[in-house]
Amino acid sequence: MAADEAPPRLVVATGNAGKLREIRGLLEPTGWQALSLSEAGVDSAEVIETGRSYLENAVAKAVAVARVSGLPALADDSGLEVDALGGRPGVTSARYGGPLLTDHERSARLLRELEGVPTSRRQARFRAVVVFALPGGERHVREGILAGRITAAPRGANGFGYDPVFEIADGRTLAEIGEEKQQLSHRSQALRAIMVVLGVLHGRA
């Protein structure tokens, strides 16, 4: 890209500030400028999750935002899958227990449901599906998975969502590892795979 050439732009199809911050940090080396919904003039009402799978939700969000904004759009849908709960909360993770609950209240509900479940049966995983959609209809999909287990109580002051109750293999929660999350998380795995696509598309531009 020439020095006076504007970087290619994409819209991150999320209203979650923490998720937007993570995605921007990961995309910074690609040369793409990541816009928020408001910066792209997109109403957050365009970003809805009514699908029955991560893929359905991510595709719906990316395609809608690309159509409305006229720019490429990046969307993800992710969730926490707890084996002892039959895979719940899964695709409903962001609204588990109702749309008015805070992250802390959702985590508290999860821990209550796991009361009495021993450590050996608290296995869980975060799963993320990332979709990059172009206004013309082209789509690219990637997935990332991070295995771990649910703690007995929240730990750590970083992160968001269920991070304080999700323990990785070394015994720390995602809310305790700070910036390392950018390298380990389910979302970062999927985004790093999408970054390869973005690099190719940037070269085509």
Secondary structure as GFF3:
##gff-version 3
##sequence-region A 1 205
A	DSSP	beta_strand	9	12	.	.	.	ID=ss1
A	DSSP	alpha_helix	17	27	.	.	.	ID=ss2
A	DSSP	three_ten_helix	28	30	.	.	.	ID=ss3
A	DSSP	beta_strand	33	35	.	.	.	ID=ss4
A	DSSP	three_ten_helix	44	46	.	.	.	ID=ss5
A	DSSP	alpha_helix	54	69	.	.	.	ID=ss6
A	DSSP	beta_strand	73	82	.	.	.	ID=ss7
A	DSSP	three_ten_helix	83	85	.	.	.	ID=ss8
A	DSSP	three_ten_helix	90	95	.	.	.	ID=ss9
A	DSSP	alpha_helix	103	113	.	.	.	ID=ss10
A	DSSP	three_ten_helix	119	121	.	.	.	ID=ss11
A	DSSP	beta_strand	123	133	.	.	.	ID=ss12
A	DSSP	beta_strand	139	150	.	.	.	ID=ss13
A	DSSP	three_ten_helix	163	165	.	.	.	ID=ss14
A	DSSP	beta_strand	166	167	.	.	.	ID=ss15
A	DSSP	three_ten_helix	178	180	.	.	.	ID=ss16
A	DSSP	alpha_helix	181	184	.	.	.	ID=ss17
A	DSSP	alpha_helix	186	204	.	.	.	ID=ss18
###
